Amino acid sequence: LSFNLEDVIIPEEKEKLIQDGYAEVEEIVENWKMGFITYNERYNQIIDTWTHINSKLSNILMKQLAEDDQGFNSVYMMLDSGARGSREQIRQLSGMRGLMAKPQKSGAEGAQIIENPILANFKEGLSVLEYFISTHGARKGLADTALKTADAGYLTRRLVDVSQDVIINEEDCGTLRGLAATAIKNNDEVIASLYERILGRVSVHDVQHPNTGEVLVNAGDEITEDIARKIDESPIERVEIRSVLTCESHQGVCAKCYGRNLATGRMVQKGEAVGVIAAQSIGEPGTQLTLRTFHVGGIASNIATENSIVTKYDGILEFDELRFVESTDTEGKSYKVVVSRLVEMRIVDPNTKIVLLSHNIPYGSKLFFGEGDKIQKGDLICEWDPFNAVIVSEATGKIRFENFTENMTYKVESDEQTGLKEKVIIESRDKTRAPSAHIVNENDDILRTYTLPLGSHIVKNENDEIKAGDVLVKIPRAVGKAGDITGGLPRVTELFEARNPSNPAVVSEIDGEVSFGKIKRGNQEISVTSKTGEQKKYMVPLSKQILVQENDYIRAGMPLSDGATTPADILAIMGPTAVQEYIVNEVQDVYRLQGVKINDKHFEVIVRQMMRKVEVVDPGDTRFLEQQLVDKHEMMEENDRIWGKKVIVDAGDSQIFEPGQIVTVRKLRDENSSLKRRDLKPVEARDAVPATANQVLQGITRAALQTTSFMSAASFQETTKVLNDAAINGKTDTLEGLKENVIVGHLIPAGTGQREFEKLIVGSREDFEKLNASKRNNLFQEAAVEE
């Protein structure tokens, strides 16, 4: 398939889009010169404008390419079939190159973006300046590639090592658990449809069509293409599917939990080494991931921020946890300002009561409809400022500031070009006083108090009249940073190693109301009190932005300060299922951004290996120790062993029992009745107490070193330490994984090398008959000899 220059189509709309872009940018710059927005906001908005225009242009371009030559445009065929090229590349050929990353010294936080985009594409050709910026990106790409291969190779090695012993060992483990699969959506855009997520998996329950009641798939059956399509077209939103994460096989996993073998398109067979396949599937595209954030030759693909919710359905609005204050804009139109932290909005079909759309509404949004309102397709429900987090007044009165002194708690920043001044909160040297704003009434009674977080820009002045719903403070969000701070390989490694991010958020462990305590040693004390009266206290450093205000009602797992949530917190608060889902989805996001499609089940295999161990909290009467890391199955077996048995407290006059011995109820009864008959003191016993444990999340390196097989661990890393450990514990290696068997030179226990096939002899019918005949003869001869 060849293509010529004419196959690269430049859309006519490009010129107009670019003109629109320039007009918008001019308006933004005007606003900045007039002092309506800060320099940072101006930068963010310009970046946002060009990103929007670029994505609009590439959408138009894709549509035109697809329609050109009735879909037989060579470039489009090449892209569409997945043979070569990506959307990004085609966009640069015939759309515009777009925004580029700034050359920056290594180690600088997050790549900045040059605000003038490259408007030309490769067909039109670049100007000298555009060419210069481009070569920079290309050079950077080449340097990165060299460094990347080593990283990707090491990741692959760790993945293989942690999952090498995951083999399909049985047909069905018989578990009743599964994962709920839903379509993954980002706002309204479907990233992965339900069809993709359930195809080739096994259903946990019978799935019925909600309208007709027809059974689409029975429990324990594979979801084929036809069934998946039927489910996708029905109103069903979620399907419970069997997953490797919930498989209860003791060794390896079972075929039903794994589902379809992606290489053959049929159900997976016994003996398939799915662990190694998973590791290779994740490791191989690692070489295509970028070392730092995004860039195709240095192109910044930051995602345009959304700032409103426009409904696509007719229906009725419902809200959860909605608190608002009424306000009016300059033209006298009234709207509601949302002042609660967790508002969920649902659009419900008036007849069937099915939820058509659910969405979180951010704090400080302007809401144009109320509870139970009827809405039509295309209505604007709410909008918010995407560039700033805000603090909104809930009361009407005057504003007074406390602990608000220039150059101590705030500094005045003036813009050189516009000469406008604004007050910005800085980190105070005096760690005991936090700046705050009070809203007071005529008699100077304080109605509401708001703490002012670090870095916030104060919009109002002392003694200003405040109406409920007015914005008091703007806190600029860092948008112009390209993509996420860490992207590509480092992010994947961070997730698989279950590392904590550099500045983790402080997260609430319970649902409840927030109240602020004293400030101790530069930390703000925040306590959360639940409706049952349980109270938890948290210390948040004053150098962090505090995201909650006094009296806010928050849910467990909500961050109190800015920063990323750590996987350990998610596990402790939301439980194992949530953390599994979090890791799988986060890693998928990184690969998706690069346009790499990997099936979820590969990630699930790895995450299963990360969650193998539990930490013993209370050993009870088992042989474990406190804080020991034990395999989940070992723990359950040990608990089953002592279940229903008795522990001797006082042996009485018995000769066979000793205190602390674990015996069955039957033995105890027999012994006691024989002691009673002889008028001796009976044995006293109590119920045996099982061990309790907490689920642990280990990084892949730790999980690989903690495997039951010491040979596998020793051949991975820290050989001497692993071998010393094994020698001290007197470990034995049962040679169950692939690696150990390779080391000792045996057949690997996968495929036809599985141990149960060893006794099988492959041959013809005649051979079999001969063998049986000779066996029979031998038996007769032996019998004759014995007689």
N, C-alpha and C positions, 0 to 999 in steps of 0.2 A: 504494500500500500504506500503510494508516494503522495506527497501533497505539494502544491505549487503556491506561489505567493498570493494568488487570488483566493485561495481557500481560506486565508486568514482575513476574516471580515472585521472591519471596524464599524461599530454601530453609528448611525447618523446622529443619534441622540447625544453622543459624547460631548459635542461642542456645547450644546445647551446645558448639560449637566455641569460642565466645568464653569460656565458663566454663572449658573446658580450658586455654585460653590464659592466663587469669588465674591458674589453679592453677599452671601451669608457671612463670609469671613470679614468683609468690610463692616458689616453691621456690628459684629462682635467687637472689632477693634474700636469702632465708634463708642460702643457701650463702655469699653474700658477707658477710653479717653475722657468720657464724661464722668467716669468714676462709679458706674453702677456695678461693675464687677472687678475683682482683683486680677492681678497679673496672672496668677495661677489658674483662675477660672477661665481667663481669656485663652490661655494655652490649651487647657483641657477641651474647651468648646471648639477651638479650631481643629484640633486633632479629631474630635468627634465628627465634625462636619465632613472632613475629607474622608474619614472612614465610611460614613454613611454613603457618600457619593460613589466611592469606590465599589461598595457592595451593590449599590443600585446598578451601576454600570455593568458589573460582571453578571448580574442577573439578566439584564437586557441582552447582553452578549450571548449568554448560554442559550436563551430562548431563540435568538436569531440563528445561531449556529445549528441548533437542532432542526429548525424549519428549513434551512438552506438545502437545496438539492434533495428535497423530500427526505432529509435525514441521512443522505449519503455524502455529506461533506466529509472529506478525508480526515481533516483535523478532528472533527467531532466524533467520527467513528473510532478513531484512535483513542480519544479520551474516554468515550462512553464505554468501550469494551474493556477499558482498564489495561490496555496493552502498554501504553506509554503516556506520560504526561499527567498533570493534575490540573484541577480548575485554576489553581494559582498560576501555573505556568501559562495556560492559555490566556488568562487575564492579562498577563504581562505582554503576551504577543500582540493582542489586539484590543485590549482595554486601555488601562494605564498602569504604570508600574507602581504608583501609589506611594505611601509614606515610607521613608527609610529610617533605619536606626542611626542614632548619632554615634560617631566614633567616640568611644570613651575608654579611659584607662581601665585595665582589668581590675576587678574587685570593686568597681563603683556599683552602688546599689541600683539594680534594675536599669535596663538600657533606656535612655531618653530617646525621644523621637524628633526628627527634624520636622518643623511644622510646615515647611513648603514641600508638597508632594512632587514626585516626578510625574508630570501630566502626560508625557509622551509614552508610547509603547514601542516595542522593538520594530514594528513594521514602519512606523513613521520615522523612527530613529531618534536618538537622544541628542540634546545639545551638549556643549563641552562641559558645562557645570553638572548637568544631569549625569553625564558619563563619568565624571570624576567621583561623584557620590556613589554611583553604581559599582565602580571598580573596587572601592573600599569594601563594599559588602561582599563582593566576590572573593577578595583576598582573605577576608575574615572566614568565609565559608571553607576555603581550602585549609587554612590553619586548624580550624576546628576538627575537620574530618580526621586528621592525623591523630589528634588527641582522643577522638571519640572511640575509635576501634578498640583501643585497650580497655576502656571503660565498659563498652558493650560486651566484650569477651568475658570480662570478669563477672559481669552480671549474669551472663548465661551459665557460667560455671557454678555460681552459687545456687542458681535456680535448679540446675540439674542435680546438684548435690542434695538439695533439701527434698526434692520430690522423686528421686530415683526409685524409691521402693513402692511407689504407688502403682499397683498393677491391678487389672480387673481379676478378682479372685473368685467371685461367685455371681450367679445370675441375679439374685434378689436378696437383699439383706432384710427385707420385710419391715422397713421403718414406716412409721405413719407420719413422719414429719417431712416438711418441704420448705421451699422458699416461695414467697408471693412474687410473681413476675408481673410488672406493669410496664407500659410504654414509658421510655424516658423522654421527658419534655423539658425544653428550656423555654420558659414562658409559654408561647403557643407553638413554637417550632418543634416538631417531633424529631428527636435525635436518633432514637432507636425504637422502631414500632414494636407492638406486642407480637406481631407475626415473627419478627426476627428473634425475639427473645425466647419464644416458646417452641420454635421449630426444632424437631429432633430431640425434644425432651420427653419425659414421661410424666403424665398427670398424677397428682396425689389423690384427687377426688374425681367423681363423675362430674363432668362439666355440662350443664344444661343451658339451652338457649333461654334467656329470661322471658321472651315473648311467647315462643311456641312451646317451650317445655321439652323440646326434642333433645335427647342426650347426644352431645357432639362427640364426646370421647369418654370412655370408661376409665375408672381408676386403674392405674397400672399399665395403661396402653401408651404406645408411642404417639406423639402428636406429629402427624405427617403434614406435608404441604397443604393438602386439601382441608384437613381438620383445622390447621393453623389459620388458613384463609377464612374459613367459616367463623372461627372465634374472633378474628380480627374485624370481620364485617359486622358481627353482632355487637350489642351494647356492652358486652362484658369488658370490664376495665382491668381486672386482675385474675390471674390463674395461678393456682398453687402447683408448682412443678417440683419433681424430685431433683435433688442437687447433691453433688459431691460433699457439700458443706454439712449436710444433715445425714449422710450415709452412716449406717451403724455397723459396717463390716469391721472385723477386728484387724485384719490385715488388708491393705489395699482398699479398693472400693468395689461396689457391685455394679453390674451392667445397667440395671434399671436407673440407678442414681446418676450414672454418667450420661446415658442416653445414646445418641447417635454417634458413630465414629465418623468424623468429618472427612476422613480420607476416602471412605467408600460410600457414604450416604446410607449405610445400613446400621442397625443396632450394633453396638460394639461387642466384640467377641471376648470370651474368656482368655486371659493370658496377654491381652494387649497392654503394653507398657505406657499407660496414659500419662504417667508422671513426667517421663522424659519428653514425650510429645508436647506436653503443656510447656515445659521449660524451654524447649526449642522454639515453640511458636511465639513465646514472649521475648526470648532473647534475640532471635534473628532480626526482627524489625528494629531492635535497639540500635543497630548501626544507622538506621534511617532517622532516628530521633535526633533532634538538635541538641547540642551540648548545653547551650544557654537557651534563652527563650526564643520561640518562633523563628522568624526570618526565612524568607526564600531569597538567598543572596542578600540578606540584610533587610528584607522588607518587613516592616512592622505590621503584623496583622492583629492590631488590638481590636477587641470586639466593641462595636458601638453600644453605648449604654442606653438602656430603655428608661423612659421616664413617665409612662402612663399606662393605663389599662383600658383598652378599647374592646368592647365585647364583640364576639363573633356569633352570638346566639341570641334568640329571643328567650326570655324566661323571667324568673322572679329572683330577686337578690336576697341572700341570707347572710348574716354576719355572726361570727363568734367573737366574744370578748371585745366588743366595740365600745370605746369611750370617745366622745368627740366634743368639740365646742363649736358653736355657730359663729360664722364670721362673714364679712362682706368685702368684696374687692372694690377697687376704685370706681368701677362703673355701677356699683350698687347691687350687683348680683350676689345672692347669698350662697355660701357653701359651708360644708362641715370640715373642720380640721381634726384629723385623727390624733388622739393623744394617748392611746394605749399601745403597748409594745407589740402585742401579738394579735393582729386582727387577721382572721381568715375570712375571705369572701367566697361565697359559693353562688353560682347561677344554677337555679333548679328549674327543670322543665315543669310547667304548671300542671300538666296532666299526669305524667308518669312518675314525677318526683325524682327522676334520675338527675344526679349532679352532672351538669354539662361542662363546668369549668370551675376549678378552685384555684385561688391565688392568694398569696399573702400581701397585705397592704402595709407599706412601710410607715413608721411613725412620722408624723408631720405632713402626711399627704393631704391634698385637698380632695374631699369626697363630694361628688355632685348628686348622689342618690342615697336613700336611706333603706332601712330594713323593710323587706316586703314590697319594695317598689317593683313595678313591672318595667322591664327594659327591652329595647329593641336592638337588633343587630346594628353595630356601628356606633352605639352610644359610648361617649367617653365617661367612664365610671369614676376614675380618679387620676390625679397626676401629682408628681413630686419633683423635687429638684435632684437630678441625678448626680450633680457635682458636689453637693454639700449635704452633710447630715445637719439637722437643725434642732434647736430646742424651742418649743412653742409654749407660749404662756397659756395657762388654763384659767386664769382669773383676770378680771379687769381691775385696773388700779394704777399706781405709780411704781416705777422701778427704782430700787435702791441697791447699791452694790456694797458688799462687805469684803474686808481683806483685799481691797482693790487699790493698790498703790502703784504708781508708775515706776517702772524699772525694778519693782520687787516682784509683783505678781503679773503685771502686764507691761508690754512695751508698745509704743506708738510707732507703727510702720507707716512711712509716707512713701507714696509712689513718686519716683523722680520725675517721670514724664507727665503725670497728671496733677501732682501736687496734693493729692487727697490723702488724708490721714485716717488710719483705722487702728483700733486697739486689738492686740493679739495677746492671749494668755500665754505666759511663759512659765517654765519650771521655777518655782519660788525657792530662794535659798533658805528661807525659814520654813522648815518642813512641817511645822505644826499648824499653819494656817492655809486653808484652801479657799480660793476666791469663790464667792457665790453671789447670786442675785436674788433679791426678795421682791415679791410683788406685795405692795401694802395698800390698804384702803385709806379713806380720809383721816381716820383716827390713828393712823400709823400702826394698825394691827397687821402682822404678817399673814398674808393669805396663803402664799405658796413660796417655797424656796427651791432654787435650782443651783446645783453645783456647776461650776464652769470648767469643763475639761481642758486639758492641755491643748494648745494650738487652736483654740476656738477664736473666731473673730466676733467681737461684740458689735452688734448692729445698733443698739439703742444707747442713749446717754442717761446719766443720773437724773432722776425725777421726771423722765419722759412719761407721758400718759400712755398706758398700755391697754389695748383691748384684748379680750380673750381671743386666742387664735393668732396673735401677732408673733412673728418670728423674733426671738430675742438674740439668738446666737447662731452663727453659721460655722460649721466645722468642715473645712474642705476635705473631700475624699481624694485620695491619690488615684486619679484616673489615668493621667497621661503616662503612667508607667506601662510599659508594654506587656500585654498579657498578664500572667501571674508572675510573681517575683522569680520563683524557680519554675522552670518548665523542663520538658524533655527528660533526658536520662537522669539528671540529679534528682528530679522529683520522683521518678519511678523508684530509684534506689531508696530515697527517703521513706517512701511508703512501704516497700517490701522489708526494709530494715526496721520498720515500726519506730523510727526515730521521732523524737519530739521536735517540733519546729522551733526556730530560734527564739521568737517571743510568743509563747503560748498564751491563749486567752485564759482568764480565770472563769471557770464554768460553775453554774449553780447545780447542786446535786438534787435539789428538791423543788417542787412547785411552791410558790409562796409570794408574800409581799416583801418588797425591798425596803430596808431602812438603813440610814447612814449612821455609823457610830463615830467615835473619836478618830483623830489622826495620830498614829503612833509611828515614830521613826520614819517618816516619809511614806507611810502606807495608810491608805484610807480603809477604815474598817467598814465592811458592808455586811449586814446580816439579813438573811432570808428567813421569814417565818411562815410556815405552812398553815393551812386551815386547821390542822389537828394540833397546832401548837408546837410542833417540832421546830427547832431553830438551828441554823448553820451560820457560822461566821466566816467571812473571807477577808483576807488582807490584799488590797490591790495597790500596787505602787502608784504614787502620784504622777509618775512620768508616763503613765498609760492613760489613754482616753477611757473614761468610765461611760459605758453605754446606757446605763439605767439611771433613773431619777427616783427620789423618795416616793414611796407609795405605789410604784409600778408593780403590777402583778406579772410574774414571769414563770415560765415552765422549766422543769428539770432539763438540763442540757443546754440552756441558753447562756451565751457568753455575757459576763458582766463587764468585761473590758475588751478593747480591740485586740486583734491577734488571731492566730489560727487555732482551731480546736485540736487537741492532741488525740491520737487514736486511743491512748490509755484512758483518757477521760471518757471518751465515747463508750469504751468497754465497761468502765465502772458504773457509768450513769445509765446508759441506754441498753446495755446488755450485749452479748456476743453477736446476735444477728445483725444489730445495727452496725457494729464495727466491721463485720465481714462485708456488708453491703457498701459501707463507706470506702473501704480499701479497693474493692473491685471497681466501684464507680469512679473513684478518683484516678486510678491507674488507667481505666478506659478513657477518661477525659483527655489524658496526656496523649495517648495513642491516636484518639479521634482527631485532636487538633492537627496532628501530622498527616491525617488522612489514611491511617493504617487501621484495617478492620481485623479485630481478633475476637474469636468467640469467647463469651463470658466463662465457659466451663474451664478454660485453661487457667484463668485467674483463680477460679474457685479451687482448683486442685492445689495451687500454691498456698492460698489462704488457709485451706484445710490443714496443711502441714504446719502453718504458723500457729494454729490454734490447737495443736495436739495435746499440750500439757496443761495440767491444773496444779495450783499451789495448795497444799494441804493447810487448812485453817485450824481444824481441830481433829487430831488423829483418832479420837475415840478409842476403841479397843483394837484397832488394826495395827499392822506392823509398820505403819508410816511414822515419820517424824513431822513436827510442826515446820511449816515453810518449805517442806521438801517439794521438789517438782516431780510430779508423777504423770505417767501416761493416763489419759482419760479411761481407757479400757481396763488398765491395771487397777485403777481406783475402783471401778464398778465391780470387777471380779472379786476384789478383796472385800468390798461391802457385801456382795452376794454371799461370800463364804461365811461371814459371821452373822448373816441375817437370821433372826429367829433363834439364835443360840443364847446360852446363858453364861455369865461370868461368875465364877465362884468367889464369894466375898469371905465366907468363913467355912472352912472345911469340916468343922464339927469333929465327930469321931471317925470320919471316913478315912480309910487307908489308901484309896486309889486317887482321890482328888487333892489338889493343892490350891491355895488361894491364888486368884488371878488366872486360873485355867479356864479355857473356853470349851464348854461341852454342849452336847445336844440336850434338848428337853427330856428326851426319852431316857438317856443314860442317867440324868439327874433324878428322874422319877424312880427308876429302878433302884438306884443306890439308896435314896431316902426311904423307900418302903422297906428295904432290907435292914436299914439302921433302926427304923421304927420297931420292926419285929423283935429286934434284940434290945429294945429300950435304950438305944444310944442317942447322942445328940445329933439331930439331922444337919444336912449341909444347907447353908444359906447362899442364895445366888441372886443376881440381878440380870436384867436384859442387857445383851451386848449392844454397845453404842457404835453406830457406823461413823466413818470419817466424813467430814465435810470439807469442801474445797472450793476455791475460786478459779474461774477460767483465766488463763494467762495468754497474753499475746506476745509472741517472740518474733524477733526479726529473723530473716532467712539464715543469716550466718549463725546465730545462736541456735536456731532450730536444727541446722545441719550438724552442729557439734553436739547436740543433745540426743542424737538418734540412739536407739537401743543398740545398734551395731557399732562396736568400737572400731572395727576395721574401716568402715565407711567414714567415720568421723576422723580417724587418724590420717586417712589418705586425703583429707580435705584441707585442714589447717591446724596449726598448733599441735603437731604430731606428738612431741614429747609429753606435753601436758595431758593429752588424751590417753596416751599409753600408760603414763604413771597412774592416772585416775583409774583406768581399767584394772591395772595390776593390784592397786590397793583394795579395790572393791571385789576383786576376784571375779571379774565379769566373764561370762561365756558369750560367744557370738554364735547365734543359731543359723547364720548364713541365709537370711530370708530375702534380703534386697538384691539388686542387680550387682552393685559395686563389690560387695564382699565376695560374691561368687567369681567375679572377674579376677579379683586379687588372688584367690586361691586356685584359680584355673578350672573351675567347674562350669558346667552348662548354666546359663543364666535362667532363673526361674520365671521366665516370661515366654509367651508364645508356646511352641511345642515343648519347650524345656520345662514347663510347669511340672512339679513333682508328681502330680496325679497321673500324668501321661507316661511316666517312666516304665510302669509295668506293662504298658500296652505293647503288643508286637504287631507290626504291620506286615501282612502277607496275604497270600491267596487262600481260597477255600480249602484247596487240597492240602496245603501246608498245615492248616489248622486241624484237618481231619487226621493227618499223619501224627501230629503232635499228640492229639487226644488218644489215638490208638496206642502209641508207645507208652503213654502215661498209664492207660488201663492195663497193658501187659505187665508193666512194672508192679502195679498194685497186686495183680494176681500172683506174680512170682513171690513178692514179699509175704503175702498171706500163706502161700504154700510152704515157704521156708519156716514161718512161725509154727505152723501145724506140725 
